[in-house]
Each structure stands twice: as C-alpha cells, then as structure tokens.
Amino acid sequence: MTTSARPPSGPPGPPVADLPDGWRVRVPDESDAGALAALVRSAERHGRGWPGASREALLVEVSESGARTRRNVALRDPEGTLRAWGGVHDRVAGRMLLRVVVSPELDDATADRAAAALFAWGDDAARQVGRARGLSSQQVDSGAFADDARQHRWLRTAGYRKVRTWWQMSRPVTPEDARLDAEVRAGVRIRAVVGGADGMPEERDLRTIHDILESAFADHFNSHEETFDEFVVRLRESPGHRWDHWWVAELVGGPAPEPAGALVGSVSGGDGDGPDGSYVEYLGVLGSARGRGVAKSLLATVVADAASRGRDRVGLEVDADSPTGAERLYTSLGWRTSYVTESWHRHVDLDD
C-alpha cells in the first residue's frame, strides 16, 4: 500500500494569469454546477458529436466534500458568462488529473488564450500537489476525444504528448439477457458484496475487491498504487455509485472458495427520458485465475443484472493499445465501440 499522504485541505490553488481581456476568474461552487454542466455538454457536442455530462456529475467536482482532493477555477467573460473551466484531481500519489474545458462558441484567438491560461494554472497546481506529496516530479494526466483537433492543439502547445487510446464500448441489453447469469462457468461463483445489518457492505469484502484489483492491474498502463481509503472514497463520490453493483468472483470446488476476480459497476443515467444503463468501472481477474472463465462470468452477471433492472445497455472502457487483446473478449460478447478517447501526459519537474 502506498504511504504517501494526500495534501491537506487548503486554499483553492494557484492564481490564473494572462486571461483574455476583461475576463474574470473565480473558484466555482455547487451553485455553478448547472452552468459547468452546460459548458461541458457544449464541449462534448463539439468533440464527439453528442453531450453526456450531468449536473450531478459536475457537483462531484465542485462540492465541498471533494475539496480535499480537487481544485477548480472557472473563467467568465466580460458579460459574466462562464466560458472555461479548469479542474484538477489528486487521483493518487504521482498521478494528477487535469480537465481543461473551453466553450466552442469562442473565436480561436480567445479560446486559445483561455486554454493556455488554464494549462499553465494546471502546471502550478501540479507543483502544489506534488510537493505536498513529497514528490520530485508530478505526472499530469489530461485527455481529449480522438476527433477533437482543437483540444489536441492546446495539449501539444502546453507540452503534453499522447500516450494512450481508449475505446468507449457499449453493449445493448434486452429483457432476454436476464437469463445470462446462467452462463457463469462451472467452478466459478459470482456473488454480490455481503451487506451488514445497517445496509452497508462488510469491509472485508471491499478490501478483497480492492486487493484483487490492485493485483490484477499492477502491470497495466499507468498503474499507480491506491490505498484502500482512497479507492473507496473515490468510487463512493460518483453519482452512479451503488453497493449492489459490486461483485466478487470465487473459484469453488476446493476446501474453501478462493477469490479470483471482481467487478465494480455503477449506474449511467439516460439522456432525457431514456432508460438508465449500467457501467463497468473495473473488471479484474487475478493472474492465477485467468483462463477459467472468470471475466466472462462477471460480464454475464452485470449484463443479466442490467436486464433485470430494465436497463438498455452496459458500457465500459477498453485500452486500445493493450497487448492482451482484451477488446476481442468484449467484441465477442456483443460490445461495440461508441467513441474513442485519448490520454495525454506531461511531467512537471517540482525542483524547477
């Protein structure tokens, strides 16, 4: 387990410099969640063709409860309209996420200047976060839609390089899929986390899932060790979090069941009046249990669960550059790519 402590709660972060003429900066709070969601939806429509952000998701970013690990700034034009947002998340020791969102309604010169100011602010925030962690270098992880040339230009100008491509995949769900849980492989048992009398899951099960995922992803791209507390708190922050969407896979037939894999799911809201979907946040299988149908059994379980709840899809993210060829498993089971995203990285030297 990592021993690096999170930086303490404190001021909202470094100032933003070199703003477009007449623009103002403020730290957004919960009252700004609606305006931030509208800004992000506009940028999503520009970058991939349709919006998806919700006010509830943006509340997680700017709420008081998230202030210990997040810092945000909002930029407003001379008329007071929110036009750009920068958000950092101290995700885990050595890895900081940075979101830079600028309204696509702006002219190129103004948008470029706003983006440059926010990426420079992100560098300063990385220095604060990294130094509080006791690091000498801080990785900054930002992203873009694969077809968003505007965001790519800003990232390159700010010194980032593209390091990974991700397929965002979705599988349609029909009522008949509720029978898929019968496809759990022989010798494998899938069970939900055990709940206590207070309705909360037993910590032992949560620690089992955390340990499985830490081990399963230890050799994956950009893996950073995450403490148990960081893991649970982060996932509980999501508006789609549900304890009854966490499953443990066990190998049975021996003297005692052996933990073999885990799946953490969540609810993804429908757009407008559309039905909800399910989303696979994490799916991990221990190396000692691979090749025994554990992953397929977990996927059959989450699809059957979604069908039993009247949902119409299950989504997940796949590393398009992974040497394991995981996408072949998902494609064979009915998942198809909906859109593509990219990870862009920059390392900020904290001794500079």
Summary of the structure (lengths in Angstrom):
residues: 352
radius of gyration: 21.1
end to end distance: 29.0
largest distance: 71.4
contacts: 1099
relative contact order: 0.16
helix: 35%
strand: 31%
